[in-house]
């Protein structure tokens, strides 16, 4: 009895080994499930192929991935805002160019106007008074005309170039003008009308510096206006004793 009992236990021990070996296939069966996550069926033949592959290795069919609606929407939004951005930049550029052209043209116009004005001023300065024909009039005649009818005297003398001689009765302290009158018949005669002669340049002013009140002088110039109270206003071209 004692010798048979130990012999009966050995088969029990050996019977447990197959149970251990049977667990290995269960572990190995899980690997295909893990590897299937990177595979996809071919839409042409159904053969499993890599998801990243574009061509099926079994049938050669193309399996390009489709663009999702989200990707299409993002692309449309990108294109839309790109057009807005380009349009804004183009508008700003055109505005800047127009503003630059306006300033350039305006500056050029001002320079041309200034140049034309300078040329006209130079031409007037260079004009020789000797080219003008002066109307020689006795001062007594001018005084009688304005005293009799100032309107008629205005039509006769205003705007005309006149040469007239008279007595120097006043020299303005700043050198802007001088005054001549007709000779007085009596010592205490008061002259109502006279001729105001406006000095235009330093050359004329230097000539007046050598003159004195009471001198008889001759003036040439353009009559700019006639007044019924004061008399005549002349812009000097020349003054001499």
C-alpha distance (Angstrom), angle and dihedral (degrees) to the residues before:
residue distance angle dihedral
X1 . . .
X2 3.82 . .
X3 3.81 93.3 .
X4 3.82 95.1 52.6
X5 3.77 96.3 51.7
X6 3.76 96.9 65.8
X7 3.78 91.1 47.6
X8 3.79 91.8 54.4
X9 3.85 91.7 57.2
X10 3.82 96.4 59.6
X11 3.77 95.9 67.9
X12 3.81 88.8 51.5
X13 3.79 89.9 56.0
X14 3.78 93.4 47.0
X15 3.81 91.3 49.3
X16 3.83 91.7 63.4
X17 3.83 94.3 63.2
X18 3.80 96.5 71.7
X19 3.81 89.2 54.1
X20 3.78 89.3 57.4
X21 3.79 93.0 46.7
X22 3.80 91.9 48.9
X23 3.85 91.3 64.7
X24 3.83 93.7 65.0
X25 3.83 96.8 72.2
X26 3.79 89.1 53.2
X27 3.82 89.2 58.6
X28 3.77 93.2 45.5
X29 3.81 92.1 49.7
X30 3.85 91.1 64.7
X31 3.84 93.7 63.3
X32 3.81 96.2 72.8
X33 3.83 89.4 53.0
X34 3.84 89.9 55.1
X35 3.80 93.9 45.5
X36 3.87 91.8 49.7
X37 3.84 90.5 69.3
X38 3.82 89.3 75.4
X39 3.79 94.0 46.8
X40 3.75 134.1 81.3
X41 3.80 131.9 -175.3
X42 3.78 118.0 -104.2
X43 3.78 109.4 -109.9
X44 3.82 89.6 -140.0
X45 3.83 105.4 45.2
X46 3.83 104.2 5.9
X47 3.81 93.4 -121.5
X48 3.81 113.6 148.4
X49 3.81 111.5 -108.5
X50 3.78 137.4 166.2
X51 3.78 115.2 -77.7
X52 3.80 90.9 -131.5
X53 3.82 92.4 54.0
X54 3.80 117.4 99.5
X55 3.83 95.5 -167.4
X56 3.80 125.6 51.9
X57 3.82 111.0 -121.0
X58 3.81 90.0 -149.3
X59 3.82 103.9 50.1
X60 3.78 102.1 7.9
X61 3.81 92.7 -123.5
X62 3.79 119.3 152.5
X63 3.80 115.7 -111.7
X64 3.80 104.6 -176.5
X65 3.76 115.1 173.4
X66 3.80 114.6 -111.3
X67 3.79 121.0 -118.5
X68 3.76 110.1 -110.8
X69 3.79 123.8 -127.1
X70 3.81 89.7 -114.5
X71 3.79 91.2 57.2
X72 3.81 91.3 48.4
X73 3.82 90.7 49.5
X74 3.80 92.2 49.5
X75 3.80 90.2 49.5
X76 3.82 91.9 51.3
X77 3.81 91.9 48.6
X78 3.81 90.7 48.8
X79 3.80 92.1 50.5
X80 3.82 91.3 46.9
X81 3.80 94.7 52.4
X82 3.80 90.3 42.5
X83 3.81 89.7 58.9
X84 3.82 90.6 47.8
X85 3.80 91.5 50.2
X86 3.80 93.1 47.2
X87 3.81 91.4 47.2
X88 3.82 92.1 50.2
X89 3.81 92.3 48.5
X90 3.81 90.7 47.5
X91 3.81 91.8 49.8
X92 3.81 92.4 49.0
X93 3.79 90.5 47.5
X94 3.81 92.5 50.1
X95 3.80 90.5 47.8
X96 3.80 91.5 50.5
X97 3.81 91.7 47.8
X98 3.82 92.1 48.3
X99 3.80 91.6 48.4
X100 3.81 90.9 48.7
X101 3.81 92.1 48.7
X102 3.81 91.0 47.9
X103 3.80 92.2 51.4
X104 3.80 92.0 45.2
X105 3.82 92.6 49.4
X106 3.80 92.0 44.1
X107 3.81 91.3 50.6
X108 3.80 91.3 47.7
X109 3.82 90.8 49.0
X110 3.80 91.8 50.4
X111 3.79 91.0 48.2
X112 3.80 90.7 49.9
X113 3.80 91.1 48.3
X114 3.79 91.6 48.4
X115 3.79 90.7 47.6
X116 3.81 91.4 49.9
X117 3.81 91.1 47.9
X118 3.80 90.9 49.4
X119 3.79 90.9 50.2
X120 3.80 91.3 50.3
X121 3.80 91.4 48.1
X122 3.80 90.7 48.4
X123 3.79 90.9 48.7
X124 3.81 90.9 51.5
X125 3.80 91.4 47.6
X126 3.79 92.9 48.8
X127 3.80 92.6 48.2
X128 3.78 109.7 113.0
X129 3.82 115.1 -128.6
X130 3.82 88.0 -147.7
X131 3.82 88.7 71.0
X132 3.82 89.5 65.3
X133 3.78 119.3 88.6
X134 3.81 107.8 -131.7
X135 3.77 122.0 -153.7
X136 3.82 108.9 -131.2
X137 3.78 109.6 -140.5
X138 3.84 128.9 172.4
X139 3.79 110.3 -119.7
X140 3.81 90.2 -130.2
X141 3.82 89.3 61.0
X142 3.80 92.8 49.9
X143 3.81 92.4 49.7
X144 3.79 91.9 48.0
X145 3.81 91.7 49.8
X146 3.80 95.7 52.6
X147 3.80 92.0 43.2
X148 3.80 92.5 51.8
X149 3.82 99.0 42.3
X150 3.83 123.3 -7.5
X151 3.82 92.4 -169.1
X152 3.80 92.0 54.6
X153 3.80 90.7 45.5
X154 3.82 89.3 52.4
X155 3.80 92.0 54.3
X156 3.81 90.6 46.4
X157 3.81 101.1 47.1
X158 3.84 111.6 16.3
X159 3.81 111.9 108.3
X160 3.82 92.1 9.1
X161 3.80 127.1 120.7
X162 3.79 107.8 -119.1
X163 3.79 136.8 -170.8
X164 3.79 113.5 -161.0
X165 3.80 137.2 159.1
X166 3.80 127.0 -146.6
X167 3.78 146.9 140.3
X168 3.81 116.7 -68.4
X169 3.82 105.4 -123.7
X170 3.84 104.0 163.3
X171 3.81 140.2 20.9
X172 3.82 115.4 -167.8
X173 3.82 110.9 -125.7
X174 3.81 96.0 -125.5
X175 3.80 92.4 47.1
X176 3.81 96.9 -113.1
X177 3.81 97.4 127.3
X178 3.79 146.9 -11.3
X179 3.82 132.3 -147.3
X180 3.81 130.5 -134.0
X181 3.81 128.5 -172.4
X182 3.77 137.4 -178.0
X183 3.81 115.2 -89.4
X184 3.82 112.2 -85.8
X185 3.79 116.5 -115.8
X186 3.78 90.3 -150.0
X187 3.79 131.6 28.9
X188 3.80 96.3 -113.0
X189 3.83 98.8 39.7
X190 3.83 113.1 135.8
X191 3.80 114.4 -143.0
X192 3.81 113.0 -142.5
X193 3.78 95.8 -171.5
X194 3.79 130.3 41.5
X195 3.84 142.2 155.5
X196 3.82 120.6 -97.6
X197 3.81 110.3 -153.9
X198 3.83 116.5 -163.8
X199 3.82 117.3 -146.8
X200 3.84 114.0 -134.3
X201 3.82 107.1 -176.2
X202 3.77 146.5 16.2
X203 3.79 93.1 -99.9
X204 3.80 90.9 61.5
X205 3.80 91.1 43.8
X206 3.81 91.1 53.3
X207 3.80 89.8 53.4
X208 3.81 91.0 51.2
X209 3.83 89.9 52.0
X210 3.81 87.9 68.2
X211 3.82 93.4 51.9
X212 3.79 131.1 86.8
X213 3.79 136.4 -156.7
X214 3.80 108.8 -85.6
X215 3.80 95.5 33.0
X216 3.77 117.6 130.3
X217 3.81 107.4 -125.6
X218 3.78 138.2 175.5
X219 3.81 121.8 -133.3
X220 3.78 131.2 -167.7
X221 3.76 124.0 -165.1
X222 3.78 150.9 105.9
X223 3.79 119.1 -67.5
X224 3.80 105.1 -128.3
X225 3.81 98.9 179.1
X226 3.79 146.9 -7.5
X227 3.82 125.2 -139.5
X228 3.79 126.4 -164.3
X229 3.82 91.9 -141.4
X230 3.81 106.7 33.6
X231 3.80 102.3 26.2
X232 3.80 127.0 -139.4
X233 3.82 135.7 4.7
X234 3.81 116.8 -155.2
X235 3.84 130.4 -178.2
X236 3.80 104.6 -140.1
X237 3.80 122.2 -122.3
X238 3.80 93.5 168.3
X239 3.79 141.2 -4.6
X240 3.78 128.5 -166.6
X241 3.81 143.0 157.9
